[in-house]
Amino acid sequence: MCYKRFTLKNHPQEATPLGLITLFAAIVIFAAAIAGPHSSAAQARPVAGEASGTLTVDGKSIALRYSYAMAQPNTFDKGKTDIAVLLTEDPLAGDALKDIEDLRDATHEIHGWAYFKINDQGKPIHEVIDHPAAGGNVLMMSGFTHAEFAPKKMKKSKVAGSFTTSKAEDFVGHKYEIKVDFSAPLLQAKRPEPLPDAKTGKALPRDGGEPGKAYMAYLKAIRDNDIAALRKTNLASKMQNATDEELKRGIEFLAAMTPADAKVTRGYVKGDKAVLYLEGTQEGEKQYGTVEFAREKKAWYIVKENWSNTPPGK
């Protein structure tokens, strides 16, 4: 198992122990990375917990004043539950926590935050930092973290503790420190609906049928650097709302992270939902993809895409 840490300018993507790539997150995050925060006074903000401390990158500190916590499925084992903690400089917008499966999805429209995941053993396993001193980059670490986690309260309704670095740590070319105490209500993530399978859905043709054609159109759009065609393949609202310039910066990232030789191995459909399983190679290593689709007005669109070096269960 390999652990990765890296940063991608303007369109970051989460690195994980198994090399998971999430297309939906990539589209949303790279679009949000260049957009400034905004909120509506008419919207009631979600209830936030308290935080007290600082996040420092390259000698520049910001205050972390708000905290949020969410129990959510582990990325690789849906039978396990992680606790995600988000510490922010500014409060979240009113609808930021509505119907999300991962607390990090709430960061789309803010900057200045630290995000951690804690596994069911109480160990911090994932760390993401957004700080203005990083120049538009998001710093990420998976498998272990620079900051140590000290729990103070871990209950079904509330989480409290601290994240602390003992000294300035090198984080992908940046000097990083954090020292913050927090206490937050523990929210429950929205649980995703099960994907169609051989028992609940209908098997798709060998080439993936209509969803397969939609996916190949997506790959072609990436290869051709065709922004207009790319927009037509994905339902993510951030992709639709992003400017052409933002998408140009993101398409290069998508091309680098998606196997060019991806081939459909099987797929299933149930109503207006479908899933394709694919195989490909990336940097000489075999990768396995899971792509979710939704149908609107008789056309199939990508909803979410994951790639891992571990095959999904059949």
SULVENRA-V127839 format. One line per field, one symbol per residue. burial: 1 if it has 16 or more other C-alpha atoms within 10 Angstrom, else 0. Layout:
burial->???
This chain:
burial->00001110111111111111111111111111111000100000100111111111110011111111111111000000111111111111110110011111111111111111111000111111111111011111111111111000000001111111100110100111111111111111110000111000101100111111011111101100101001111111011101000110011011101110011101111000111111110100001111111110000111111111100000
